[in-house]
């Protein structure tokens, strides 16, 4: 039987390595090669802030889903009679 292994993108060190490589790449590209001006830097700031906000919203939604799933399982296993008070855990 084959063992389950997580994909590489779930490893913290892989993610940090990719992030560090992208920081170096974009620094070389935007600072040394293209030498963008103040207006372009403001556009870059808006782009990365928008992407960061999107990531935060996604993480918050995933956390809500995880908490709801674990809470529902906890309520079901702790007291099956509590379902009449909280029908959304069915």
HUJORA-V426220 format. One record per residue. N is the residue number from 0. PHI is phi as a letter, one per 40 degrees, with the letter a starting at -180 (none if undefined). PSI is psi in whole degrees, 0 to 359 (999 if undefined). OMEGA is omega in whole degrees, -180 to 180 (999 if undefined). Layout:
# HUJORA-V426220
[[N	PHI	PSI	OMEGA] [N	PHI	PSI	OMEGA]]
This chain:
# HUJORA-V426220
[[0	none	136	-179] [1	c	143	176] [2	c	145	177] [3	c	132	174] [4	b	142	178] [5	c	150	176] [6	c	158	-176] [7	c	328	-176] [8	c	356	175] [9	c	353	178] [10	c	129	-177] [11	c	319	-177] [12	c	326	176] [13	c	315	180] [14	c	316	179] [15	c	323	178] [16	c	317	178] [17	c	317	178] [18	c	313	180] [19	c	319	178] [20	c	320	179] [21	c	323	177] [22	c	314	180] [23	c	316	-179] [24	c	310	-179] [25	c	328	176] [26	c	313	179] [27	c	318	-178] [28	c	309	-172] [29	c	328	-176] [30	c	313	-174] [31	c	321	-174] [32	c	307	-177] [33	c	330	-180] [34	f	62	-176] [35	c	156	-177] [36	c	187	-177] [37	c	318	-179] [38	c	318	180] [39	c	324	178] [40	c	324	177] [41	c	321	177] [42	c	317	178] [43	c	319	178] [44	c	316	179] [45	c	323	180] [46	c	311	-176] [47	c	329	176] [48	c	323	177] [49	c	318	178] [50	c	323	177] [51	c	318	178] [52	c	319	178] [53	c	319	177] [54	c	321	179] [55	c	317	178] [56	c	319	178] [57	c	317	179] [58	c	321	178] [59	c	319	177] [60	c	319	179] [61	c	321	178] [62	c	319	177] [63	c	318	180] [64	c	318	180] [65	c	316	179] [66	c	317	180] [67	c	319	179] [68	c	313	-179] [69	c	321	179] [70	c	317	178] [71	c	317	179] [72	c	322	180] [73	c	317	180] [74	c	320	-179] [75	c	317	-177] [76	c	331	-177] [77	c	314	-177] [78	a	101	-178] [79	c	342	-180] [80	c	350	-179] [81	c	349	-177] [82	c	335	178] [83	c	335	179] [84	c	335	-177] [85	b	79	-176] [86	c	344	-178] [87	c	355	177] [88	c	1	-179] [89	c	999	999]]
